Amino acid sequence: MQVKPFKRLAKDLASHPVLLFLAFLGTIAQVALSIYLPILIGQVIDQVLVDGSSQLFWQIFPPDDIGGHRKYTGTMGQSSPL
């Protein structure tokens, strides 16, 4: 008689409850970090870009060079419509 795959898997997992619990905790931690990590990185970037918080950053990238503050001049000397 063939044992159904899900019953066999359930028996095998039930025989290792500690490993099952650790796998569950690892899954929860991975999901939590995948949600929180972009938030954390955004906060770090915001702290670095606050005016005067990082002297080296502002020496390398003065405020006039960041974003769309400069006009793009095309090959014909005309400014971009953007």
C-alpha positions in Angstrom: 0.0 0.0 0.0 1.4 3.4 -1.0 1.6 6.1 1.7 0.2 9.4 0.6 3.0 12.0 0.1 1.5 14.6 2.5 1.0 12.1 5.3 4.6 10.9 4.8 5.8 14.5 4.9 3.8 15.3 8.0 5.2 12.3 9.8 8.7 13.3 8.8 8.2 16.9 10.0 6.6 15.8 13.2 9.6 13.7 14.0 11.8 16.9 14.0 9.8 19.6 15.9 12.9 21.6 16.8 14.0 21.9 13.2 10.5 22.8 12.1 10.3 25.5 14.8 13.7 26.9 13.7 12.6 26.9 10.1 9.4 28.8 11.0 11.4 31.4 13.0 13.8 31.8 10.2 11.0 32.4 7.7 9.4 35.0 10.0 12.8 36.8 10.5 13.5 36.8 6.7 10.1 38.3 5.9 10.4 40.9 8.6 13.9 42.0 7.4 12.8 42.1 3.8 10.1 44.5 4.8 12.1 46.6 7.2 15.4 46.8 5.4 14.2 49.3 2.6 12.8 51.5 5.4 16.1 51.4 7.3 18.1 52.2 4.1 15.8 55.1 3.4 16.3 56.5 6.8 20.0 56.3 6.5 20.0 58.0 3.1 17.7 60.8 4.6 20.2 61.3 7.5 23.1 61.6 5.1 21.4 64.0 2.8 20.3 66.4 5.5 22.1 69.7 4.9 25.3 69.8 6.9 25.1 66.3 8.3 27.9 65.0 6.1 30.5 67.5 5.3 32.4 65.1 3.0 29.3 64.3 1.0 28.5 68.0 0.4 32.1 68.7 -0.6 31.9 66.0 -3.2 28.4 66.8 -4.4 27.5 70.5 -3.8 23.7 71.2 -3.7 23.8 72.7 -7.2 24.9 69.4 -8.7 22.2 67.2 -7.2 18.9 66.5 -9.0 17.6 68.7 -11.8 19.1 72.0 -10.7 21.3 72.2 -13.9 19.9 72.8 -17.3 20.8 70.3 -20.0 22.3 71.9 -23.0 21.9 69.8 -26.1 24.4 69.6 -29.0 22.9 72.7 -30.6 23.2 74.8 -27.5 19.5 74.8 -26.8 18.2 74.0 -23.4 16.1 70.9 -22.8 12.3 71.3 -22.7 12.3 69.1 -19.6 
